[in-house]
Amino acid sequence: MPESQQSLFRQVLDATPAEIAPEDRRSALAEQLRTQTGLDERALDRLVRRFYAHARLDPDLGPMFEAHVADWEAHYARMVDFWASVGLLAGRYHRNALQAHRPLPLHPAHFARWLDLFDQTLQEEVSPAARAHLMTIAQRIAATLNSRLCSR
């Protein structure tokens, strides 16, 4: 992976003083991530809503989302919790993402399209540092879900 795309988690972890007590380390890391990316709850909410505005109109992804999401406001809140948890260490998302996606008729092309739309939305909504950070996470998620769900 190019150095510019090196995990922001790793950079922040390496820069966090070792003398921070373990119980304080998570909040210190989270604060550094928020500072370095400019991400917060409002930014994640805008990002999630903009992404799904794009995805719902997409000819490949839209019908799948419409068929499986009954309550969009609840879904938006769940996805903000998810991205706050994986991107900012908020620890609020406690569901199993793999299980949530298991009933969907997913193919590798869906993950490629999801990444394209997500990156487009990141470019529209967040700083370059936040984009790099969240895309690194999104690529790992897509690769994991693709390998576990599309080879069944």
N, CA, C and O atoms as a GROMACS GRO file, in nm:
protein
  608
    1MET      N    1   0.085  -0.117   0.000
    1MET     CA    2   0.000   0.000   0.000
    1MET      C    3   0.089   0.123   0.000
    1MET      O    4   0.185   0.130   0.077
    2PRO      N    5   0.060   0.221  -0.085
    2PRO     CA    6   0.142   0.341  -0.086
    2PRO      C    7   0.138   0.410   0.050
    2PRO      O    8   0.040   0.402   0.123
    3GLU      N    9   0.248   0.478   0.081
    3GLU     CA   10   0.258   0.542   0.211
    3GLU      C   11   0.146   0.642   0.233
    3GLU      O   12   0.098   0.658   0.345
    4SER      N   13   0.102   0.710   0.126
    4SER     CA   14  -0.005   0.809   0.140
    4SER      C   15  -0.137   0.744   0.181
    4SER      O   16  -0.223   0.811   0.238
    5GLN      N   17  -0.153   0.616   0.153
    5GLN     CA   18  -0.276   0.546   0.190
    5GLN      C   19  -0.256   0.456   0.310
    5GLN      O   20  -0.344   0.376   0.344
    6GLN      N   21  -0.141   0.468   0.375
    6GLN     CA   22  -0.118   0.388   0.495
    6GLN      C   23  -0.230   0.416   0.594
    6GLN      O   24  -0.279   0.529   0.604
    7SER      N   25  -0.269   0.317   0.664
    7SER     CA   26  -0.380   0.329   0.758
    7SER      C   27  -0.359   0.445   0.855
    7SER      O   28  -0.257   0.453   0.924
    8LEU      N   29  -0.457   0.534   0.860
    8LEU     CA   30  -0.451   0.643   0.955
    8LEU      C   31  -0.452   0.589   1.098
    8LEU      O   32  -0.392   0.648   1.187
    9PHE      N   33  -0.521   0.477   1.118
    9PHE     CA   34  -0.518   0.413   1.249
    9PHE      C   35  -0.374   0.384   1.290
    9PHE      O   36  -0.334   0.413   1.403
   10ARG      N   37  -0.297   0.327   1.200
   10ARG     CA   38  -0.158   0.291   1.230
   10ARG      C   39  -0.077   0.418   1.258
   10ARG      O   40   0.002   0.420   1.353
   11GLN      N   41  -0.096   0.521   1.179
   11GLN     CA   42  -0.023   0.646   1.200
   11GLN      C   43  -0.056   0.707   1.336
   11GLN      O   44   0.034   0.749   1.409
   12VAL      N   45  -0.184   0.710   1.369
   12VAL     CA   46  -0.227   0.767   1.496
   12VAL      C   47  -0.178   0.681   1.612
   12VAL      O   48  -0.130   0.734   1.713
   13LEU      N   49  -0.189   0.550   1.598
   13LEU     CA   50  -0.142   0.460   1.703
   13LEU      C   51   0.007   0.478   1.727
   13LEU      O   52   0.052   0.483   1.842
   14ASP      N   53   0.084   0.488   1.620
   14ASP     CA   54   0.228   0.507   1.633
   14ASP      C   55   0.264   0.641   1.697
   14ASP      O   56   0.367   0.653   1.763
   15ALA      N   57   0.177   0.741   1.677
   15ALA     CA   58   0.205   0.874   1.730
   15ALA      C   59   0.150   0.896   1.871
   15ALA      O   60   0.176   1.000   1.932
   16THR      N   61   0.074   0.802   1.921
   16THR     CA   62   0.013   0.816   2.054
   16THR      C   63   0.116   0.782   2.161
   16THR      O   64   0.177   0.675   2.157
   17PRO      N   65   0.136   0.872   2.256
   17PRO     CA   66   0.236   0.845   2.360
   17PRO      C   67   0.208   0.715   2.434
   17PRO      O   68   0.094   0.686   2.471
   18ALA      N   69   0.311   0.638   2.456
   18ALA     CA   70   0.299   0.508   2.522
   18ALA      C   71   0.258   0.522   2.668
   18ALA      O   72   0.204   0.429   2.727
   19GLU      N   73   0.284   0.639   2.727
   19GLU     CA   74   0.253   0.655   2.869
   19GLU      C   75   0.103   0.678   2.896
   19GLU      O   76   0.063   0.687   3.012
   20ILE      N   77   0.023   0.687   2.792
   20ILE     CA   78  -0.122   0.700   2.813
   20ILE      C   79  -0.174   0.568   2.869
   20ILE      O   80  -0.146   0.461   2.815
   21ALA      N   81  -0.250   0.577   2.976
   21ALA     CA   82  -0.306   0.458   3.039
   21ALA      C   83  -0.396   0.385   2.941
   21ALA      O   84  -0.467   0.449   2.863
   22PRO      N   85  -0.396   0.251   2.943
   22PRO     CA   86  -0.477   0.174   2.848
   22PRO      C   87  -0.624   0.216   2.845
   22PRO      O   88  -0.685   0.219   2.738
   23GLU      N   89  -0.682   0.248   2.962
   23GLU     CA   90  -0.823   0.285   2.964
   23GLU      C   91  -0.848   0.422   2.898
   23GLU      O   92  -0.962   0.452   2.860
   24ASP      N   93  -0.744   0.502   2.883
   24ASP     CA   94  -0.758   0.633   2.819
   24ASP      C   95  -0.713   0.632   2.673
   24ASP      O   96  -0.735   0.728   2.600
   25ARG      N   97  -0.651   0.523   2.632
   25ARG     CA   98  -0.591   0.516   2.499
   25ARG      C   99  -0.696   0.527   2.388
   25ARG      O  100  -0.674   0.599   2.290
   26ARG      N  101  -0.808   0.457   2.402
   26ARG     CA  102  -0.911   0.459   2.298
   26ARG      C  103  -0.963   0.601   2.275
   26ARG      O  104  -0.975   0.645   2.161
   27SER      N  105  -0.994   0.672   2.384
   27SER     CA  106  -1.046   0.808   2.366
   27SER      C  107  -0.940   0.901   2.310
   27SER      O  108  -0.971   0.992   2.234
   28ALA      N  109  -0.814   0.880   2.347
   28ALA     CA  110  -0.706   0.961   2.290
   28ALA      C  111  -0.691   0.934   2.141
   28ALA      O  112  -0.674   1.027   2.061
   29LEU      N  113  -0.698   0.807   2.103
   29LEU     CA  114  -0.690   0.772   1.961
   29LEU      C  115  -0.809   0.830   1.885
   29LEU      O  116  -0.793   0.884   1.775
   30ALA      N  117  -0.927   0.819   1.942
   30ALA     CA  118  -1.048   0.871   1.877
   30ALA      C  119  -1.037   1.022   1.857
   30ALA      O  120  -1.072   1.074   1.751
   31GLU      N  121  -0.990   1.092   1.957
   31GLU     CA  122  -0.975   1.238   1.945
   31GLU      C  123  -0.875   1.274   1.837
   31GLU      O  124  -0.897   1.368   1.761
   32GLN      N  125  -0.765   1.201   1.829
   32GLN     CA  126  -0.666   1.227   1.724
   32GLN      C  127  -0.725   1.200   1.586
   32GLN      O  128  -0.698   1.275   1.492
   33LEU      N  129  -0.803   1.094   1.573
   33LEU     CA  130  -0.868   1.064   1.444
   33LEU      C  131  -0.964   1.176   1.405
   33LEU      O  132  -0.965   1.218   1.290
   34ARG      N  133  -1.044   1.223   1.499
   34ARG     CA  134  -1.136   1.334   1.470
   34ARG      C  135  -1.060   1.459   1.428
   34ARG      O  136  -1.098   1.527   1.334
   35THR      N  137  -0.952   1.487   1.498
   35THR     CA  138  -0.872   1.606   1.468
   35THR      C  139  -0.807   1.595   1.330
   35THR      O  140  -0.811   1.690   1.252
   36GLN      N  141  -0.748   1.481   1.301
   36GLN     CA  142  -0.676   1.465   1.174
   36GLN      C  143  -0.767   1.454   1.053
   36GLN      O  144  -0.727   1.490   0.942
   37THR      N  145  -0.889   1.404   1.072
   37THR     CA  146  -0.979   1.384   0.958
   37THR      C  147  -1.085   1.493   0.946
   37THR      O  148  -1.140   1.514   0.838
   38GLY      N  149  -1.114   1.562   1.056
   38GLY     CA  150  -1.224   1.657   1.057
   38GLY      C  151  -1.360   1.591   1.066
   38GLY      O  152  -1.463   1.657   1.054
   39LEU      N  153  -1.361   1.460   1.087
   39LEU     CA  154  -1.488   1.387   1.095
   39LEU      C  155  -1.552   1.404   1.232
   39LEU      O  156  -1.484   1.409   1.335
   40ASP      N  157  -1.682   1.414   1.231
   40ASP     CA  158  -1.762   1.412   1.353
   40ASP      C  159  -1.898   1.355   1.318
   40ASP      O  160  -1.922   1.312   1.204
   41GLU      N  161  -1.986   1.355   1.415
   41GLU     CA  162  -2.120   1.296   1.397
   41GLU      C  163  -2.196   1.360   1.280
   41GLU      O  164  -2.255   1.290   1.199
   42ARG      N  165  -2.194   1.493   1.273
   42ARG     CA  166  -2.266   1.562   1.166
   42ARG      C  167  -2.209   1.530   1.029
   42ARG      O  168  -2.283   1.510   0.933
   43ALA      N  169  -2.077   1.525   1.020
   43ALA     CA  170  -2.014   1.492   0.892
   43ALA      C  171  -2.050   1.350   0.849
   43ALA      O  172  -2.077   1.326   0.731
   44LEU      N  173  -2.051   1.258   0.943
   44LEU     CA  174  -2.087   1.120   0.909
   44LEU      C  175  -2.234   1.109   0.869
   44LEU      O  176  -2.268   1.033   0.779
   45ASP      N  177  -2.321   1.184   0.935
   45ASP     CA  178  -2.462   1.183   0.898
   45ASP      C  179  -2.481   1.236   0.755
   45ASP      O  180  -2.554   1.177   0.676
   46ARG      N  181  -2.415   1.346   0.722
   46ARG     CA  182  -2.422   1.400   0.585
   46ARG      C  183  -2.368   1.299   0.485
   46ARG      O  184  -2.427   1.278   0.379
   47LEU      N  185  -2.256   1.237   0.519
   47LEU     CA  186  -2.194   1.139   0.431
   47LEU      C  187  -2.288   1.022   0.405
   47LEU      O  188  -2.309   0.983   0.290
   48VAL      N  189  -2.344   0.966   0.510
   48VAL     CA  190  -2.434   0.851   0.496
   48VAL      C  191  -2.556   0.887   0.412
   48VAL      O  192  -2.593   0.813   0.322
   49ARG      N  193  -2.617   1.000   0.441
   49ARG     CA  194  -2.736   1.040   0.366
   49ARG      C  195  -2.705   1.067   0.219
   49ARG      O  196  -2.782   1.030   0.131
   50ARG      N  197  -2.593   1.131   0.192
   50ARG     CA  198  -2.555   1.159   0.053
   50ARG      C  199  -2.523   1.029  -0.020
   50ARG      O  200  -2.564   1.010  -0.135
   51PHE      N  201  -2.451   0.938   0.047
   51PHE     CA  202  -2.419   0.810  -0.017
   51PHE      C  203  -2.547   0.737  -0.057
   51PHE      O  204  -2.559   0.691  -0.170
   52TYR      N  205  -2.640   0.726   0.036
   52TYR     CA  206  -2.763   0.652   0.004
   52TYR      C  207  -2.850   0.726  -0.098
   52TYR      O  208  -2.926   0.662  -0.170
   53ALA      N  209  -2.841   0.857  -0.104
   53ALA     CA  210  -2.911   0.930  -0.210
   53ALA      C  211  -2.858   0.884  -0.346
   53ALA      O  212  -2.936   0.864  -0.440
   54HIS      N  213  -2.727   0.867  -0.356
   54HIS     CA  214  -2.666   0.816  -0.480
   54HIS      C  215  -2.702   0.669  -0.501
   54HIS      O  216  -2.744   0.629  -0.610
   55ALA      N  217  -2.684   0.589  -0.397
   55ALA     CA  218  -2.702   0.443  -0.410
   55ALA      C  219  -2.845   0.406  -0.445
   55ALA      O  220  -2.868   0.313  -0.522
   56ARG      N  221  -2.940   0.477  -0.389
   56ARG     CA  222  -3.080   0.445  -0.416
   56ARG      C  223  -3.118   0.472  -0.562
   56ARG      O  224  -3.212   0.412  -0.613
   57LEU      N  225  -3.046   0.560  -0.627
   57LEU     CA  226  -3.072   0.590  -0.768
   57LEU      C  227  -2.990   0.502  -0.863
   57LEU      O  228  -3.014   0.501  -0.984
   58ASP      N  229  -2.895   0.430  -0.808
   58ASP     CA  230  -2.807   0.347  -0.890
   58ASP      C  231  -2.885   0.227  -0.945
   58ASP      O  232  -2.956   0.160  -0.870
   59PRO      N  233  -2.872   0.199  -1.077
   59PRO     CA  234  -2.950   0.088  -1.134
   59PRO      C  235  -2.914  -0.049  -1.078
   59PRO      O  236  -2.998  -0.139  -1.079
   60ASP      N  237  -2.792  -0.068  -1.030
   60ASP     CA  238  -2.752  -0.197  -0.975
   60ASP      C  239  -2.777  -0.207  -0.824
   60ASP      O  240  -2.828  -0.308  -0.776
   61LEU      N  241  -2.742  -0.104  -0.751
   61LEU     CA  242  -2.753  -0.108  -0.605
   61LEU      C  243  -2.891  -0.065  -0.555
   61LEU      O  244  -2.940  -0.119  -0.456
   62GLY      N  245  -2.951   0.031  -0.622
   62GLY     CA  246  -3.078   0.088  -0.575
   62GLY      C  247  -3.187  -0.014  -0.549
   62GLY      O  248  -3.245  -0.014  -0.441
   63PRO      N  249  -3.217  -0.102  -0.646
   63PRO     CA  250  -3.324  -0.200  -0.622
   63PRO      C  251  -3.296  -0.291  -0.502
   63PRO      O  252  -3.389  -0.330  -0.431
   64MET      N  253  -3.171  -0.325  -0.481
   64MET     CA  254  -3.136  -0.412  -0.368
   64MET      C  255  -3.162  -0.340  -0.236
   64MET      O  256  -3.220  -0.396  -0.143
   65PHE      N  257  -3.118  -0.214  -0.228
   65PHE     CA  258  -3.143  -0.137  -0.106
   65PHE      C  259  -3.293  -0.119  -0.083
   65PHE      O  260  -3.342  -0.139   0.028
   66GLU      N  261  -3.365  -0.083  -0.186
   66GLU     CA  262  -3.509  -0.059  -0.171
   66GLU      C  263  -3.583  -0.185  -0.127
   66GLU      O  264  -3.680  -0.177  -0.052
   67ALA      N  265  -3.536  -0.300  -0.172
   67ALA     CA  266  -3.602  -0.426  -0.134
   67ALA      C  267  -3.571  -0.469   0.009
   67ALA      O  268  -3.647  -0.546   0.068
   68HIS      N  269  -3.460  -0.422   0.065
   68HIS     CA  270  -3.417  -0.472   0.195
   68HIS      C  271  -3.416  -0.369   0.308
   68HIS      O  272  -3.394  -0.406   0.423
   69VAL      N  273  -3.438  -0.244   0.277
   69VAL     CA  274  -3.440  -0.141   0.382
   69VAL      C  275  -3.583  -0.090   0.394
   69VAL      O  276  -3.636  -0.026   0.303
   70ALA      N  277  -3.645  -0.119   0.508
   70ALA     CA  278  -3.785  -0.078   0.529
   70ALA      C  279  -3.794   0.061   0.592
   70ALA      O  280  -3.885   0.138   0.560
   71ASP      N  281  -3.701   0.092   0.681
   71ASP     CA  282  -3.705   0.219   0.755
   71ASP      C  283  -3.574   0.293   0.730
   71ASP      O  284  -3.472   0.262   0.792
   72TRP      N  285  -3.577   0.389   0.640
   72TRP     CA  286  -3.454   0.458   0.600
   72TRP      C  287  -3.393   0.538   0.714
   72TRP      O  288  -3.271   0.540   0.729
   73GLU      N  289  -3.474   0.605   0.795
   73GLU     CA  290  -3.418   0.683   0.906
   73GLU      C  291  -3.343   0.593   1.004
   73GLU      O  292  -3.235   0.628   1.051
   74ALA      N  293  -3.400   0.477   1.035
   74ALA     CA  294  -3.331   0.382   1.124
   74ALA      C  295  -3.203   0.332   1.058
   74ALA      O  296  -3.102   0.314   1.125
   75HIS      N  297  -3.208   0.308   0.927
   75HIS     CA  298  -3.090   0.261   0.856
   75HIS      C  299  -2.980   0.368   0.858
   75HIS      O  300  -2.863   0.337   0.883
   76TYR      N  301  -3.018   0.493   0.832
   76TYR     CA  302  -2.918   0.601   0.837
   76TYR      C  303  -2.852   0.607   0.975
   76TYR      O  304  -2.730   0.616   0.985
   77ALA      N  305  -2.933   0.601   1.080
   77ALA     CA  306  -2.878   0.607   1.216
   77ALA      C  307  -2.784   0.490   1.243
   77ALA      O  308  -2.678   0.507   1.303
   78ARG      N  309  -2.822   0.371   1.196
   78ARG     CA  310  -2.738   0.252   1.214
   78ARG      C  311  -2.606   0.268   1.139
   78ARG      O  312  -2.500   0.231   1.190
   79MET      N  313  -2.612   0.324   1.018
   79MET     CA  314  -2.490   0.341   0.939
   79MET      C  315  -2.400   0.451   0.995
   79MET      O  316  -2.278   0.441   0.986
   80VAL      N  317  -2.458   0.554   1.053
   80VAL     CA  318  -2.376   0.655   1.121
   80VAL      C  319  -2.306   0.590   1.240
   80VAL      O  320  -2.187   0.614   1.262
   81ASP      N  321  -2.378   0.508   1.316
   81ASP     CA  322  -2.315   0.436   1.427
   81ASP      C  323  -2.203   0.346   1.376
   81ASP      O  324  -2.096   0.339   1.437
   82PHE      N  325  -2.227   0.278   1.263
   82PHE     CA  326  -2.125   0.190   1.207
   82PHE      C  327  -1.999   0.269   1.171
   82PHE      O  328  -1.889   0.234   1.213
   83TRP      N  329  -2.016   0.376   1.092
   83TRP     CA  330  -1.898   0.452   1.048
   83TRP      C  331  -1.830   0.524   1.164
   83TRP      O  332  -1.708   0.540   1.164
   84ALA      N  333  -1.907   0.568   1.264
   84ALA     CA  334  -1.845   0.627   1.383
   84ALA      C  335  -1.764   0.522   1.458
   84ALA      O  336  -1.658   0.552   1.514
   85SER      N  337  -1.812   0.399   1.458
   85SER     CA  338  -1.741   0.291   1.528
   85SER      C  339  -1.615   0.248   1.455
   85SER      O  340  -1.510   0.237   1.516
   86VAL      N  341  -1.625   0.225   1.324
   86VAL     CA  342  -1.507   0.177   1.251
   86VAL      C  343  -1.412   0.290   1.215
   86VAL      O  344  -1.292   0.267   1.199
   87GLY      N  345  -1.462   0.412   1.202
   87GLY     CA  346  -1.377   0.522   1.160
   87GLY      C  347  -1.326   0.610   1.272
   87GLY      O  348  -1.220   0.671   1.261
   88LEU      N  349  -1.403   0.616   1.381
   88LEU     CA  350  -1.366   0.705   1.491
   88LEU      C  351  -1.364   0.635   1.627
   88LEU      O  352  -1.358   0.700   1.731
   89LEU      N  353  -1.370   0.503   1.625
   89LEU     CA  354  -1.360   0.421   1.747
   89LEU      C  355  -1.470   0.450   1.848
   89LEU      O  356  -1.448   0.440   1.969
   90ALA      N  357  -1.589   0.486   1.800
   90ALA     CA  358  -1.699   0.521   1.890
   90ALA      C  359  -1.755   0.402   1.966
   90ALA      O  360  -1.808   0.418   2.076
   91GLY      N  361  -1.744   0.282   1.910
   91GLY     CA  362  -1.790   0.162   1.979
   91GLY      C  363  -1.941   0.151   1.994
   91GLY      O  364  -1.989   0.089   2.088
   92ARG      N  365  -2.015   0.212   1.902
   92ARG     CA  366  -2.162   0.210   1.914
   92ARG      C  367  -2.229   0.105   1.826
   92ARG      O  368  -2.346   0.073   1.849
   93TYR      N  369  -2.161   0.052   1.729
   93TYR     CA  370  -2.222  -0.045   1.639
   93TYR      C  371  -2.190  -0.184   1.692
   93TYR      O  372  -2.074  -0.220   1.705
   94HIS      N  373  -2.294  -0.262   1.721
   94HIS     CA  374  -2.273  -0.393   1.782
   94HIS      C  375  -2.340  -0.505   1.704
   94HIS      O  376  -2.365  -0.613   1.758
   95ARG      N  377  -2.369  -0.480   1.578
   95ARG     CA  378  -2.432  -0.583   1.495
   95ARG      C  379  -2.324  -0.656   1.416
   95ARG      O  380  -2.208  -0.615   1.416
   96ASN      N  381  -2.363  -0.762   1.350
   96ASN     CA  382  -2.272  -0.839   1.267
   96ASN      C  383  -2.296  -0.800   1.121
   96ASN      O  384  -2.397  -0.838   1.062
   97ALA      N  385  -2.203  -0.724   1.065
   97ALA     CA  386  -2.220  -0.674   0.927
   97ALA      C  387  -2.227  -0.789   0.827
   97ALA      O  388  -2.301  -0.780   0.729
   98LEU      N  389  -2.153  -0.895   0.850
   98LEU     CA  390  -2.157  -1.009   0.760
   98LEU      C  391  -2.298  -1.070   0.759
   98LEU      O  392  -2.353  -1.098   0.653
   99GLN      N  393  -2.354  -1.091   0.876
   99GLN     CA  394  -2.490  -1.147   0.885
   99GLN      C  395  -2.593  -1.055   0.821
   99GLN      O  396  -2.688  -1.101   0.758
  100ALA      N  397  -2.575  -0.925   0.839
  100ALA     CA  398  -2.670  -0.829   0.782
  100ALA      C  399  -2.673  -0.836   0.629
  100ALA      O  400  -2.776  -0.810   0.568
  101HIS      N  401  -2.559  -0.870   0.568
  101HIS     CA  402  -2.550  -0.873   0.422
  101HIS      C  403  -2.573  -1.012   0.363
  101HIS      O  404  -2.590  -1.026   0.242
  102ARG      N  405  -2.575  -1.114   0.447
  102ARG     CA  406  -2.587  -1.252   0.399
  102ARG      C  407  -2.712  -1.276   0.313
  102ARG      O  408  -2.702  -1.347   0.213
  103PRO      N  409  -2.829  -1.219   0.346
  103PRO     CA  410  -2.948  -1.247   0.264
  103PRO      C  411  -2.948  -1.179   0.126
  103PRO      O  412  -3.032  -1.210   0.042
  104LEU      N  413  -2.857  -1.087   0.104
  104LEU     CA  414  -2.857  -1.011  -0.021
  104LEU      C  415  -2.794  -1.090  -0.135
  104LEU      O  416  -2.697  -1.163  -0.113
  105PRO      N  417  -2.846  -1.076  -0.256
  105PRO     CA  418  -2.790  -1.145  -0.373
  105PRO      C  419  -2.670  -1.069  -0.429
  105PRO      O  420  -2.676  -1.013  -0.539
  106LEU      N  421  -2.561  -1.068  -0.355
  106LEU     CA  422  -2.445  -0.987  -0.390
  106LEU      C  423  -2.350  -1.059  -0.485
  106LEU      O  424  -2.333  -1.180  -0.479
  107HIS      N  425  -2.289  -0.979  -0.572
  107HIS     CA  426  -2.187  -1.026  -0.666
  107HIS      C  427  -2.068  -0.931  -0.656
  107HIS      O  428  -2.083  -0.819  -0.608
  108PRO      N  429  -1.950  -0.974  -0.700
  108PRO     CA  430  -1.832  -0.887  -0.692
  108PRO      C  431  -1.854  -0.748  -0.753
  108PRO      O  432  -1.801  -0.650  -0.701
  109ALA      N  433  -1.930  -0.739  -0.860
  109ALA     CA  434  -1.954  -0.608  -0.924
  109ALA      C  435  -2.027  -0.513  -0.829
  109ALA      O  436  -2.009  -0.391  -0.838
  110HIS      N  437  -2.110  -0.566  -0.740
  110HIS     CA  438  -2.179  -0.481  -0.644
  110HIS      C  439  -2.080  -0.412  -0.550
  110HIS      O  440  -2.096  -0.294  -0.517
  111PHE      N  441  -1.978  -0.484  -0.509
  111PHE     CA  442  -1.879  -0.425  -0.419
  111PHE      C  443  -1.796  -0.319  -0.489
  111PHE      O  444  -1.764  -0.216  -0.431
  112ALA      N  445  -1.762  -0.344  -0.615
  112ALA     CA  446  -1.688  -0.244  -0.693
  112ALA      C  447  -1.772  -0.118  -0.709
  112ALA      O  448  -1.721  -0.007  -0.694
  113ARG      N  449  -1.899  -0.134  -0.739
  113ARG     CA  450  -1.987  -0.018  -0.755
  113ARG      C  451  -2.006   0.055  -0.623
  113ARG      O  452  -2.005   0.178  -0.619
  114TRP      N  453  -2.023  -0.021  -0.514
  114TRP     CA  454  -2.037   0.040  -0.382
  114TRP      C  455  -1.914   0.126  -0.350
  114TRP      O  456  -1.927   0.238  -0.302
  115LEU      N  457  -1.795   0.072  -0.378
  115LEU     CA  458  -1.673   0.148  -0.352
  115LEU      C  459  -1.666   0.273  -0.439
  115LEU      O  460  -1.627   0.379  -0.391
  116ASP      N  461  -1.705   0.262  -0.566
  116ASP     CA  462  -1.705   0.380  -0.654
  116ASP      C  463  -1.798   0.489  -0.601
  116ASP      O  464  -1.759   0.605  -0.592
  117LEU      N  465  -1.919   0.450  -0.566
  117LEU     CA  466  -2.016   0.548  -0.514
  117LEU      C  467  -1.971   0.605  -0.379
  117LEU      O  468  -1.989   0.724  -0.352
  118PHE      N  469  -1.913   0.520  -0.296
  118PHE     CA  470  -1.866   0.567  -0.166
  118PHE      C  471  -1.753   0.667  -0.184
  118PHE      O  472  -1.750   0.770  -0.117
  119ASP      N  473  -1.660   0.637  -0.274
  119ASP     CA  474  -1.549   0.729  -0.298
  119ASP      C  475  -1.600   0.861  -0.357
  119ASP      O  476  -1.554   0.968  -0.318
  120GLN      N  477  -1.694   0.853  -0.449
  120GLN     CA  478  -1.754   0.975  -0.506
  120GLN      C  479  -1.816   1.060  -0.395
  120GLN      O  480  -1.798   1.182  -0.392
  121THR      N  481  -1.887   0.995  -0.305
  121THR     CA  482  -1.952   1.066  -0.195
  121THR      C  483  -1.849   1.125  -0.100
  121THR      O  484  -1.866   1.238  -0.052
  122LEU      N  485  -1.744   1.051  -0.073
  122LEU     CA  486  -1.637   1.104   0.012
  122LEU      C  487  -1.577   1.230  -0.049
  122LEU      O  488  -1.552   1.328   0.022
  123GLN      N  489  -1.554   1.228  -0.179
  123GLN     CA  490  -1.498   1.346  -0.246
  123GLN      C  491  -1.591   1.466  -0.232
  123GLN      O  492  -1.544   1.580  -0.222
  124GLU      N  493  -1.720   1.442  -0.233
  124GLU     CA  494  -1.818   1.550  -0.222
  124GLU      C  495  -1.832   1.604  -0.079
  124GLU      O  496  -1.865   1.720  -0.060
  125GLU      N  497  -1.807   1.520   0.019
  125GLU     CA  498  -1.848   1.553   0.156
  125GLU      C  499  -1.736   1.575   0.258
  125GLU      O  500  -1.757   1.648   0.355
  126VAL      N  501  -1.620   1.516   0.240
  126VAL     CA  502  -1.521   1.519   0.348
  126VAL      C  503  -1.385   1.566   0.299
  126VAL      O  504  -1.361   1.579   0.179
  127SER      N  505  -1.297   1.589   0.393
  127SER     CA  506  -1.160   1.632   0.364
  127SER      C  507  -1.081   1.520   0.297
  127SER      O  508  -1.120   1.403   0.307
  128PRO      N  509  -0.972   1.554   0.229
  128PRO     CA  510  -0.888   1.448   0.172
  128PRO      C  511  -0.838   1.348   0.276
  128PRO      O  512  -0.828   1.229   0.248
  129ALA      N  513  -0.806   1.396   0.396
  129ALA     CA  514  -0.759   1.304   0.501
  129ALA      C  515  -0.870   1.208   0.543
  129ALA      O  516  -0.846   1.089   0.562
  130ALA      N  517  -0.992   1.260   0.556
  130ALA     CA  518  -1.106   1.174   0.592
  130ALA      C  519  -1.135   1.077   0.479
  130ALA      O  520  -1.166   0.960   0.503
  131ARG      N  521  -1.126   1.125   0.355
  131ARG     CA  522  -1.150   1.037   0.240
  131ARG      C  523  -1.052   0.920   0.241
  131ARG      O  524  -1.093   0.805   0.228
  132ALA      N  525  -0.924   0.949   0.257
  132ALA     CA  526  -0.823   0.842   0.257
  132ALA      C  527  -0.849   0.744   0.371
  132ALA      O  528  -0.839   0.623   0.353
  133HIS      N  529  -0.880   0.797   0.487
  133HIS     CA  530  -0.905   0.713   0.605
  133HIS      C  531  -1.025   0.622   0.584
  133HIS      O  532  -1.015   0.501   0.605
  134LEU      N  533  -1.137   0.679   0.542
  134LEU     CA  534  -1.258   0.598   0.527
  134LEU      C  535  -1.251   0.506   0.406
  134LEU      O  536  -1.309   0.397   0.410
  135MET      N  537  -1.182   0.546   0.300
  135MET     CA  538  -1.169   0.455   0.185
  135MET      C  539  -1.083   0.334   0.219
  135MET      O  540  -1.111   0.224   0.173
  136THR      N  541  -0.981   0.353   0.300
  136THR     CA  542  -0.900   0.239   0.344
  136THR      C  543  -0.988   0.138   0.417
  136THR      O  544  -0.977   0.017   0.394
  137ILE      N  545  -1.072   0.188   0.504
  137ILE     CA  546  -1.164   0.101   0.578
  137ILE      C  547  -1.265   0.037   0.484
  137ILE      O  548  -1.289  -0.084   0.491
  138ALA      N  549  -1.324   0.117   0.395
  138ALA     CA  550  -1.425   0.066   0.302
  138ALA      C  551  -1.368  -0.043   0.212
  138ALA      O  552  -1.436  -0.142   0.184
  139GLN      N  553  -1.245  -0.026   0.166
  139GLN     CA  554  -1.183  -0.127   0.080
  139GLN      C  555  -1.166  -0.259   0.156
  139GLN      O  556  -1.187  -0.366   0.099
  140ARG      N  557  -1.127  -0.251   0.281
  140ARG     CA  558  -1.113  -0.373   0.362
  140ARG      C  559  -1.248  -0.440   0.384
  140ARG      O  560  -1.260  -0.563   0.375
  141ILE      N  561  -1.349  -0.360   0.413
  141ILE     CA  562  -1.483  -0.414   0.433
  141ILE      C  563  -1.532  -0.483   0.306
  141ILE      O  564  -1.582  -0.595   0.310
  142ALA      N  565  -1.518  -0.414   0.193
  142ALA     CA  566  -1.564  -0.470   0.065
  142ALA      C  567  -1.492  -0.601   0.034
  142ALA      O  568  -1.554  -0.698  -0.010
  143ALA      N  569  -1.361  -0.604   0.056
  143ALA     CA  570  -1.284  -0.725   0.028
  143ALA      C  571  -1.330  -0.840   0.118
  143ALA      O  572  -1.344  -0.953   0.072
  144THR      N  573  -1.353  -0.812   0.244
  144THR     CA  574  -1.397  -0.916   0.338
  144THR      C  575  -1.536  -0.967   0.302
  144THR      O  576  -1.556  -1.088   0.292
  145LEU      N  577  -1.630  -0.876   0.282
  145LEU     CA  578  -1.766  -0.919   0.248
  145LEU      C  579  -1.768  -0.992   0.114
  145LEU      O  580  -1.837  -1.093   0.099
  146ASN      N  581  -1.694  -0.941   0.018
  146ASN     CA  582  -1.687  -1.006  -0.114
  146ASN      C  583  -1.635  -1.148  -0.101
  146ASN      O  584  -1.693  -1.241  -0.158
  147SER      N  585  -1.526  -1.166  -0.028
  147SER     CA  586  -1.467  -1.300  -0.017
  147SER      C  587  -1.557  -1.396   0.061
  147SER      O  588  -1.560  -1.516   0.032
  148ARG      N  589  -1.630  -1.346   0.158
  148ARG     CA  590  -1.714  -1.434   0.240
  148ARG      C  591  -1.854  -1.457   0.184
  148ARG      O  592  -1.915  -1.560   0.211
  149LEU      N  593  -1.904  -1.362   0.106
  149LEU     CA  594  -2.041  -1.374   0.057
  149LEU      C  595  -2.051  -1.416  -0.089
  149LEU      O  596  -2.151  -1.476  -0.129
  150CYS      N  597  -1.951  -1.385  -0.167
  150CYS     CA  598  -1.961  -1.414  -0.311
  150CYS      C  599  -1.900  -1.547  -0.349
  150CYS      O  600  -1.908  -1.588  -0.465
  151SER      N  601  -1.841  -1.615  -0.254
  151SER     CA  602  -1.783  -1.746  -0.284
  151SER      C  603  -1.868  -1.858  -0.225
  151SER      O  604  -1.823  -1.972  -0.215
  152ARG      N  605  -1.991  -1.824  -0.185
  152ARG     CA  606  -2.078  -1.926  -0.124
  152ARG      C  607  -2.143  -2.011  -0.227
  152ARG      O  608  -2.220  -2.102  -0.194
   0.00000   0.00000   0.00000
